[in-house]
Amino acid sequence: MEEQLEKAKELQAKLQKLEILNVPDEEEPPSLFTINGVEVIPKKATGLIAAQKKSGKSNFAGLMMAASASTEHQMLNGAIRSNCGQINILYVDTEQPWRDARRTLRRCMKSAGYGYDEQWNQHGIKVYSVKDEEEQDRMLFIELAIKENKPDLVIIDGLADLIETINDEKDSKQLMAWMDAVANQYDCAVVGMLHLNFNNGKIGGWAGTQGYKKATDLFILKKDKKRGIFTVEHEGRGESAPDLSFKIFCPMDDKIGWWQSLNTGEIPNMTKEDAEKQELTELMAQAKLPCNNGQLVEWVKKAKKFTSKSPADRLLAKCKEYGILDSRKEGRYSIWFRVTKPDPDAEEQELPLSDD
C-alpha cells in the first residue's frame, strides 16, 4: 500500500509535464529539412530510413548532411533544403567497415561543394563508429556522444545492432522508447536505419513494426540497379513529400563521385550511360569553345574542383567518346570544339581561340 502511494505521488508530480497546451506555431519544434516542398524531421521526434541492403540508406543520410554542410544549405537543385542552415549532426555507424563509412562521407563533402580531403567535423558533422563495442554499451556510447556534441540531428546506422534481435517485441519497444526519450531529453531529432524484408518489402521484425508506429517520418529507399537510380518515398504524420530521385555520378575513374538530381519523368528511359552523357553535355555547354587543350583542362578542373590534371583529361576523353566534343591539331596546340551537325551550305571559317 505504501509503495502504491509513493508511486502515485511520483506520477502526480509529472502531471503538469504531460499536459498538452495550445501554443503558437513558432513555439513548435522546428523541422530541420524540407524535401520537395514538405517540411520533415522536426526536433524532439523520431524517424526511420528503411531499404534493402545496399539500396541507398547511407546515401540519403549523406544527402541531408551535405545539405547542412553546403554553403547554399541545399542539395539536388533545392529538392532537399536545410531549414536552419548548418546544423550539428551526429552520425553513429554500428555496422559498416570504416572504409565504407568514410567513402560516403567523402561523397558528402564533394556533393556539398568541397574536396574529398575536407574534414566533415569542420562543417557540423561528427561521426562515430560503435560497431566493435559491446552491444550492451552502444546506447550508452550514443548518449555520451549526444551530451558532448549537443546535436540537432542524430542518425543511427543501423538500429538493429543496438538490440539482441529485432524480432523480440520487448526489446524493440524499449529501443523505440529510448529513441523517443533521447529526442525529447536532448532537444534533437533521432533518425534510425533498418532493413526491409526481401520477400514482402516491409520493415524487418518487431523493431520495424514498432518503428513504423512511432516514427514521425518514414523514408523508404528503392534502387533501380540497372540504371543506378535511387528513389526516396516519404510517409509523414501529416503531409507526405513527393518522391525524390537521385543518382551517384562518378566521372571516369572516380570511385567516390557525388550525388546528382534526376527528374522523375526521365527515369523510365534513363540508363546510367545516358545520365553520364547528359551530365557531360550540360557541363560542356558552359565552356567557352573553341579553346586549346590547356585552357579547357584548367576550366574543367575549376568547374569540377579537381585537384589534378588526370581526372580532367579522362573527362574530356569521355566527352570525345560520347560525341560531345572533338579536337584537332593546329600547330603545337590541340583545339577543342563542340560537335555539331554541319550545315551543307555553310562555308568553312577560321575559328578564333577563346581567351579563357
PyMOL commands that set and color helices and strands:
alter all, ss='L'
color gray80, all
select helices_A, chain A and resi 2-18+25-27+57-69+98-111+120-122+135-149+159-162+169-185+205-214+264-269+272-284+293-304+309-321
alter helices_A, ss='H'
color red, helices_A
select strands_A, chain A and resi 31-35+38-42+46-51+74-75+80-82+89-93+125-129+153-157+189-195+217-224+229-236+244-249+258-261+291-292+325-330+333-338
alter strands_A, ss='S'
color yellow, strands_A
deselect
rebuild
show_as cartoon
